[in-house]
């Protein structure tokens, strides 16, 4: 019988120059990479960062008030991943497990920052989440006028997102920006599938209400473009 054991192939790491190529590598399966990490393969650490650093940064940046803090939080995420890789049991995908760590680290940072800012300013901190939403507003060939309106609509929607519950915002970020499935979101947030769907629906409605209230003072062209792009 042929040996079908998955082996880590470090020479393939050196041949990978971008994430697209990585996805085609035969050892890109979770269990092969995890096995290599558990025995301390240096190239496995490099491969893990190559595969996940950019998407993890995106998630964290969307969940923090100041995106300049994202790099430090991402570093903490990967430290925890490396320290706890032996606790990964394969009950979810490696991506789901890492995203769960990322969401928890972002939450912890927001709590820490909120407490310290409240002490320094003697004021209640504002909602500690901010999200970029350019993926929602994609346009294949916008003209100069529409590009300007796009930027204004992006700012309007981003401001609206700051006003909704962080619980709903997190669900919206994972679904609408990261484009994760309901099942993946349920695994990351450790909630039921029904709760995921409920949070996303309620989050969309909460955002719509905020935008409706905000566009009353917005230029007519911005309102029309927002309606055209489905944000209202």
Sine and cosine of phi, psi and omega as CSV:
sin_phi,cos_phi,sin_psi,cos_psi,sin_omega,cos_omega
0.00,0.00,0.71,-0.70,-0.03,-1.00
-0.94,0.35,0.57,-0.82,0.04,-1.00
-0.98,0.22,0.89,-0.45,-0.03,-1.00
-0.96,-0.27,0.24,0.97,0.00,-1.00
-0.90,0.44,0.74,-0.67,0.05,-1.00
-0.97,0.26,0.78,-0.63,0.03,-1.00
-0.88,-0.47,0.59,-0.81,0.07,-1.00
-0.96,0.26,0.73,-0.68,-0.06,-1.00
-0.89,-0.45,1.00,0.00,-0.11,-0.99
-0.88,0.48,-0.45,0.89,-0.02,-1.00
-0.91,0.42,-0.42,0.91,0.02,-1.00
-0.96,0.29,-0.46,0.89,0.03,-1.00
-0.88,0.48,-0.68,0.73,-0.06,-1.00
-0.92,0.39,-0.40,0.91,-0.02,-1.00
-1.00,0.10,-0.20,0.98,-0.06,-1.00
-1.00,0.07,0.82,-0.57,0.00,-1.00
-0.89,-0.45,-0.18,0.98,0.05,-1.00
-0.46,-0.89,0.20,-0.98,-0.08,-1.00
-0.94,0.35,-0.49,0.87,0.03,-1.00
-0.90,0.44,-0.70,0.71,0.04,-1.00
-0.91,0.42,-0.60,0.80,-0.02,-1.00
-0.86,0.51,-0.65,0.76,-0.07,-1.00
-0.88,0.47,-0.41,0.91,-0.02,-1.00
-1.00,0.03,-0.12,0.99,-0.04,-1.00
-0.93,0.36,0.66,-0.75,-0.05,-1.00
-0.92,0.38,-0.33,0.94,-0.01,-1.00
-0.99,-0.13,0.21,0.98,-0.07,-1.00
-0.96,0.28,-0.10,0.99,0.06,-1.00
-0.89,0.46,0.56,-0.83,-0.08,-1.00
-0.81,0.58,-0.75,0.67,-0.15,-0.99
-0.91,0.41,-0.54,0.84,0.03,-1.00
-0.94,0.35,-0.67,0.74,0.00,-1.00
-0.92,0.39,-0.68,0.73,0.01,-1.00
-0.89,0.46,-0.68,0.73,0.02,-1.00
-0.86,0.51,-0.65,0.76,0.01,-1.00
-0.93,0.36,-0.62,0.79,0.04,-1.00
-0.90,0.43,-0.62,0.78,-0.04,-1.00
-0.90,0.43,-0.47,0.88,0.02,-1.00
-0.99,-0.14,0.12,0.99,0.12,-0.99
0.99,0.16,0.43,0.90,0.05,-1.00
-0.90,0.44,0.87,-0.50,-0.03,-1.00
-0.87,0.49,-0.66,0.75,-0.02,-1.00
-0.93,0.38,-0.40,0.92,0.04,-1.00
-0.93,0.36,-0.61,0.79,0.06,-1.00
-0.89,0.45,-0.68,0.73,0.02,-1.00
-0.89,0.47,-0.65,0.76,-0.02,-1.00
-0.92,0.40,-0.64,0.77,0.01,-1.00
-0.88,0.47,-0.70,0.71,0.00,-1.00
-0.92,0.40,-0.66,0.75,0.04,-1.00
-0.85,0.53,-0.64,0.77,-0.07,-1.00
-0.97,0.23,-0.61,0.79,-0.20,-0.98
-0.90,-0.44,-0.23,0.97,-0.11,-0.99
-0.86,0.51,-0.74,0.67,-0.05,-1.00
-0.91,0.41,-0.76,0.65,0.02,-1.00
-0.90,0.44,-0.59,0.81,0.03,-1.00
-0.92,0.40,-0.65,0.76,0.05,-1.00
-0.86,0.50,-0.67,0.75,0.01,-1.00
-0.87,0.49,-0.71,0.70,0.01,-1.00
-0.88,0.47,-0.76,0.65,-0.06,-1.00
-0.90,0.44,-0.70,0.72,-0.02,-1.00
-0.87,0.48,-0.58,0.81,-0.01,-1.00
-0.96,0.29,-0.31,0.95,-0.06,-1.00
-0.98,-0.21,-0.07,1.00,0.01,-1.00
-0.97,-0.25,0.45,-0.89,0.02,-1.00
-0.95,0.33,-0.65,0.76,0.01,-1.00
-0.90,-0.43,0.94,-0.35,-0.06,-1.00
-0.92,0.40,-0.26,0.97,0.05,-1.00
-0.91,0.41,-0.34,0.94,0.01,-1.00
-1.00,0.10,-0.15,0.99,-0.13,-0.99
-0.88,0.47,-0.63,0.77,-0.06,-1.00
-0.86,0.50,-0.67,0.74,0.00,-1.00
-0.91,0.42,-0.65,0.76,-0.01,-1.00
-0.93,0.37,-0.65,0.76,0.03,-1.00
-0.88,0.48,-0.63,0.78,0.05,-1.00
-0.86,0.50,-0.68,0.73,0.04,-1.00
-0.90,0.44,-0.59,0.81,0.03,-1.00
-0.86,0.51,-0.76,0.65,-0.06,-1.00
-0.95,0.31,-0.51,0.86,0.11,-0.99
-0.87,0.50,-0.71,0.71,0.00,-1.00
-0.92,0.38,-0.60,0.80,0.04,-1.00
-0.88,0.48,-0.74,0.67,-0.04,-1.00
-0.91,0.42,-0.64,0.77,-0.02,-1.00
-0.93,0.36,-0.51,0.86,-0.15,-0.99
-0.92,-0.39,0.27,0.96,-0.07,-1.00
-0.86,0.50,-0.50,0.87,0.00,-1.00
-0.94,0.33,-0.27,0.96,0.04,-1.00
-1.00,0.07,-0.12,0.99,0.05,-1.00
-0.96,0.29,0.85,-0.53,-0.09,-1.00
-0.95,-0.32,-0.01,1.00,0.02,-1.00
0.98,0.22,0.24,0.97,0.02,-1.00
-0.96,0.28,-0.33,0.94,0.15,-0.99
-0.74,-0.67,0.06,-1.00,0.08,-1.00
-0.94,0.33,0.36,-0.93,0.05,-1.00
-0.87,0.49,-0.62,0.79,0.03,-1.00
-0.87,0.50,-0.72,0.69,0.01,-1.00
-0.88,0.47,-0.67,0.74,-0.01,-1.00
-0.89,0.45,-0.70,0.72,-0.01,-1.00
-0.93,0.36,-0.65,0.76,0.03,-1.00
-0.89,0.45,-0.59,0.81,0.04,-1.00
-0.88,0.47,-0.69,0.73,0.05,-1.00
-0.89,0.46,-0.67,0.74,-0.02,-1.00
-0.89,0.46,-0.71,0.71,0.01,-1.00
-0.89,0.45,-0.68,0.73,0.00,-1.00
-0.91,0.42,-0.64,0.76,0.03,-1.00
-0.91,0.41,-0.64,0.77,0.04,-1.00
-0.90,0.44,-0.66,0.75,0.05,-1.00
-0.88,0.47,-0.72,0.69,-0.01,-1.00
-0.88,0.48,-0.65,0.76,0.01,-1.00
-0.91,0.42,-0.66,0.75,0.01,-1.00
-0.88,0.47,-0.66,0.75,0.02,-1.00
-0.90,0.44,-0.72,0.69,0.00,-1.00
-0.88,0.48,-0.74,0.68,-0.04,-1.00
-0.91,0.42,-0.64,0.77,0.01,-1.00
-0.89,0.45,-0.67,0.74,0.01,-1.00
-0.91,0.42,-0.70,0.71,-0.04,-1.00
-0.94,0.35,-0.62,0.78,0.02,-1.00
-0.92,0.38,-0.60,0.80,0.03,-1.00
-0.90,0.44,-0.63,0.78,0.01,-1.00
-0.92,0.38,-0.66,0.75,-0.06,-1.00
-0.94,0.34,-0.62,0.79,-0.10,-0.99
-0.98,-0.20,-0.18,0.98,-0.08,-1.00
0.83,0.56,0.59,0.81,0.02,-1.00
-0.73,-0.68,0.42,-0.91,0.11,-0.99
-0.93,0.36,0.72,-0.69,0.02,-1.00
-0.94,0.33,0.48,-0.88,0.07,-1.00
-0.97,0.24,0.17,-0.99,0.02,-1.00
-0.80,0.60,0.87,-0.49,-0.18,-0.98
-1.00,0.07,0.54,0.84,0.05,-1.00
-0.77,-0.63,0.58,-0.81,0.07,-1.00
-0.57,-0.82,0.65,-0.76,-0.11,-0.99
-0.76,-0.65,0.71,-0.71,0.20,-0.98
-1.00,0.07,0.63,-0.78,-0.12,-0.99
-0.77,-0.64,0.54,0.84,-0.06,-1.00
-0.88,0.47,-0.49,0.87,-0.01,-1.00
-0.90,0.43,-0.47,0.88,0.01,-1.00
-0.95,0.30,-0.38,0.93,-0.19,-0.98
-0.93,-0.38,0.39,0.92,-0.08,-1.00
-0.89,0.46,0.64,-0.77,0.03,-1.00
-0.63,-0.77,0.83,-0.56,-0.12,-0.99
-0.92,0.40,-0.54,0.84,-0.06,-1.00
-0.51,-0.86,0.93,0.37,-0.02,-1.00
-0.98,0.22,0.55,-0.84,0.10,-0.99
-0.99,0.11,0.11,-0.99,-0.03,-1.00
-0.84,0.54,-0.68,0.74,-0.02,-1.00
-0.92,0.39,-0.68,0.73,-0.02,-1.00
-0.93,0.37,-0.56,0.83,0.05,-1.00
-0.88,0.48,-0.66,0.75,0.03,-1.00
-0.90,0.43,-0.68,0.73,0.02,-1.00
-0.91,0.41,-0.60,0.80,0.05,-1.00
-0.83,0.56,-0.73,0.69,-0.02,-1.00
-0.89,0.45,-0.62,0.78,-0.01,-1.00
-0.94,0.35,-0.64,0.77,0.03,-1.00
-0.92,0.39,-0.64,0.77,0.05,-1.00
-0.85,0.53,-0.71,0.71,0.00,-1.00
-0.90,0.44,-0.62,0.78,0.01,-1.00
-0.90,0.44,-0.73,0.69,-0.02,-1.00
-0.93,0.38,-0.64,0.77,0.03,-1.00
-0.88,0.48,-0.65,0.76,0.04,-1.00
-0.91,0.42,-0.61,0.79,0.05,-1.00
-0.90,0.43,-0.62,0.79,0.01,-1.00
-0.90,0.43,-0.52,0.85,0.02,-1.00
-0.91,0.42,-0.37,0.93,-0.11,-0.99
-1.00,-0.04,-0.19,0.98,-0.04,-1.00
-1.00,-0.08,0.26,-0.96,-0.03,-1.00
-0.83,0.56,0.64,-0.77,0.03,-1.00
-0.89,0.46,-0.47,0.88,0.04,-1.00
-0.89,0.45,-0.72,0.69,0.02,-1.00
-0.94,0.33,-0.62,0.79,-0.03,-1.00
-0.88,0.48,-0.70,0.71,0.00,-1.00
-0.86,0.51,-0.70,0.72,0.02,-1.00
-0.89,0.45,-0.66,0.75,0.01,-1.00
-0.91,0.41,-0.65,0.76,0.01,-1.00
-0.87,0.49,-0.74,0.68,-0.05,-1.00
-0.92,0.40,-0.57,0.82,-0.04,-1.00
-1.00,0.09,-0.80,0.60,-0.17,-0.98
-0.99,0.10,-0.52,0.86,-0.04,-1.00
-0.99,-0.15,-0.77,0.64,0.01,-1.00
-0.99,0.17,-0.24,0.97,0.05,-1.00
0.84,0.54,0.64,0.77,0.06,-1.00
-0.99,0.15,0.40,-0.92,0.05,-1.00
-0.96,0.26,0.29,-0.96,0.06,-1.00
-0.86,0.51,-0.62,0.78,0.00,-1.00
-0.90,0.43,-0.66,0.75,0.02,-1.00
-0.91,0.42,-0.66,0.75,0.01,-1.00
-0.90,0.44,-0.66,0.75,0.03,-1.00
-0.86,0.51,-0.66,0.75,0.02,-1.00
-0.93,0.37,-0.65,0.76,-0.02,-1.00
-0.92,0.40,-0.72,0.70,-0.06,-1.00
-1.00,0.04,-0.13,0.99,0.00,-1.00
0.84,0.55,0.77,0.64,0.06,-1.00
-0.74,-0.67,0.18,-0.98,-0.03,-1.00
-0.97,0.26,0.32,-0.95,0.02,-1.00
-0.88,0.47,-0.64,0.77,0.02,-1.00
-0.89,0.46,-0.62,0.79,0.02,-1.00
-0.92,0.38,-0.62,0.79,0.06,-1.00
-0.86,0.52,-0.77,0.63,-0.04,-1.00
-0.88,0.47,-0.65,0.76,0.00,-1.00
-0.90,0.44,-0.71,0.71,-0.02,-1.00
-0.90,0.44,-0.64,0.77,0.00,-1.00
-0.92,0.39,-0.70,0.71,0.01,-1.00
-0.89,0.45,-0.72,0.70,0.00,-1.00
-0.93,0.36,-0.56,0.83,0.05,-1.00
-0.91,0.41,-0.68,0.73,0.04,-1.00
-0.88,0.47,-0.66,0.75,0.00,-1.00
-0.93,0.37,-0.65,0.76,0.03,-1.00
-0.89,0.45,-0.66,0.75,0.03,-1.00
-0.91,0.42,-0.67,0.74,0.01,-1.00
-0.86,0.52,-0.69,0.73,-0.01,-1.00
-0.90,0.44,-0.65,0.76,0.02,-1.00
-0.90,0.44,-0.66,0.75,-0.02,-1.00
-0.92,0.38,-0.65,0.76,0.03,-1.00
-0.86,0.51,-0.65,0.76,0.00,-1.00
-0.94,0.35,-0.55,0.83,-0.09,-1.00
-0.99,0.17,-0.53,0.85,-0.12,-0.99
-0.96,0.26,-0.16,0.99,0.02,-1.00
-0.84,0.54,-0.54,0.84,-0.01,-1.00
-0.97,-0.24,0.12,0.99,-0.02,-1.00
-1.00,0.03,0.41,-0.91,0.07,-1.00
-0.85,0.52,0.55,-0.84,-0.05,-1.00
-0.85,0.53,-0.62,0.78,-0.01,-1.00
-0.89,0.46,-0.61,0.79,0.01,-1.00
-0.91,0.41,-0.67,0.75,0.00,-1.00
-0.88,0.47,-0.71,0.70,-0.01,-1.00
-0.88,0.48,-0.66,0.75,-0.01,-1.00
-0.94,0.35,-0.61,0.80,0.03,-1.00
-0.88,0.47,-0.66,0.75,0.02,-1.00
-0.91,0.41,-0.65,0.76,0.00,-1.00
-0.88,0.48,-0.62,0.78,-0.06,-1.00
-1.00,0.04,0.05,1.00,0.13,-0.99
0.99,0.13,0.32,0.95,-0.01,-1.00
-1.00,0.02,-0.15,0.99,0.03,-1.00
-0.88,-0.47,0.00,0.00,0.00,0.00
